[in-house]
Each structure stands twice: as C-alpha cells, then as structure tokens.
Amino acid sequence: MRVVGVSEHRCSAGGAALKLLARFGLVGIVATILYAALAAAFVKSERFGFSPVRASLAAYAAAALFSYLAHRSVTLRVA
C-alpha cells in the first residue's frame, strides 16, 4: 500500500482546480469578446439597424447563450 503525503495530494487537487479556473476564465473572455463584437456589428449593420440599446440586448442574449453552452461543454464537460 502506498502512502500519499499531504503536500502531494494538495498539488494534484490544486492542479485540477487551476485547470478548471483557466477553462472558466477562457470561456468568460471569449463570451465578452463575442458580446463586444456583436454589439458593434448590430449597431453598424445596415441590415439589422438596431439602436444601441437593442444591439446591446441582442448581443448580451447571444453571448449569454454561448457562455452557458461553452461552460456546459468546456468548463464542466457535460455531454
């Protein structure tokens, strides 16, 4: 039987927590960039012609949906 030291156990748990935090942060950064790009595109677009408030709401909804799906599949790895 192998005895695991406390410091060895903490390192493996800490590494997993850091990976989870990194994936969480990456999804958040991508969602923020997506929001900014969509909001700018919706305001400038001749096709949509949204007011800044409507463009922001539409971009927020799209980024929130992306964030939910990405956290589900990337951060939490739920199939």
N, C-alpha and C positions, 0 to 999 in steps of 0.2 A: 504494500500500500504506500502511495506517495503522499507525503505531507506537503501541503501548499502553504507557503508563508503568506502573511497578511499583505505585505507590500506587493507580492506577485499577483495576488488576487485583485487588488485595487487597480493595478496597471491594466489588466485585461478589461475590467469593467469601465475604467476611465477611457480607454481607447474606443470602446463601443459607444460610450456617451459622446465623445468628441466627434465620431463619425456621424452620429445621429444629429448632433448640433450643426455640423457642417452641411449636411443634406438639407436640414431645416432652413438654414440661412441662405443656401443657394436657391432654393425654391422661392423664398421671400424676395431675394434680389431680382430674380427673373420675373416674378409677378409685378414688382414695382416698375421695372423697365417696360414690361408689356403695357401696364397701365399708362405710363407716360407717352409711349409711342402711339397707342390707340387714341388717347385723348387729343393729342396733337393732330393725328390723321383725321379724326372725326371733325374737328373744328375747321381744318383747312380744306377738307374734301368738298368738291362741288356736288358730288353725288349724294352725300348724306346731308350736308349743310346744317349740322347741329349747332345750336347755341353752345357756348362754353359749358353751361350747367348740364345740358343734356349730353354733351360729349363726355363730360366727366362721369356722369352716372352710367352711361353705356360702357365706358372703359373700365369703370370700377366693377361693374357686373361681370364683364368678361374676365378681368384679372382675378376676381374672387372665384369664379368657376375654375379657371386654370389652377389657382392656388389650391383649391380643395382637391381637385383630381391629381395634381402633382404631389401633394402631401400624402394622399392616399396611396399612390403607386410608388413614389420615390422615397419619401421620408419614412412612412410606416410600412411600406412594402406589402400592402394588402392586395391580393389577387382579385 
